[in-house]
Amino acid sequence: MKAVQGYHLIKSEDLFWRPSNLMKIPNADYLERTGSENLGARLWRLPPKSANTLHKHIRAEEFYFVLEGVGRMRVEDETLTVPKYGGVLSGRISCARCSTTLTTKCFG
């Protein structure tokens, strides 16, 4: 994989927000225009009382970061409570699912 040369400034107005195919959750890929082959950064706006699907990545790790409220996350057989500004790094073969409480927005 080749490294990105120089830098890329990504402004919020440059993002393309689209609903996900399965869950219709708004998300934006921060790095789609950079050509990065080493890093991915997608922001999901999970509404209160919602959840994404239980899933795993064979070749990538995944980092979840809670910007508002408190997130609940299932990783394998464990349920985690993630506080505001807290995060969870999920390994490549871990199954993960993020859900939100009444006042939470969870981004991953």
C-alpha positions, 0 to 999 in steps of 0.5 A: 500500500502506498502512503499519501503524499503531503496532506489533505484538508477535509472540511465539513462542507466537502463531505457527502452524507448518504444513508447506509444501504441497510439501516438508512443511517446517515454517514460520510466517508472522510477519506474517500477523496484522499486516495488513502489505502492505509486508513479509513474514517467514516462518520455515522450519525446514529440517532437516539434509540438506534443501533447498527448491525452486528458485524466484523472486519477481516482486514481492518480494525474499527474505532468507535467514538461517542460525541454525545450522550452514552453509547452501548456497544456489544463486542463479542460476548461483552456489553460495554458502556461508552461515556461521552468522548470515550472510545472503543477500538475493535480488533479485526476479527471481533464482532461489534455492534453500537447502539444508542440510548435516548440521548446518545449519538454514537459515531464509528 
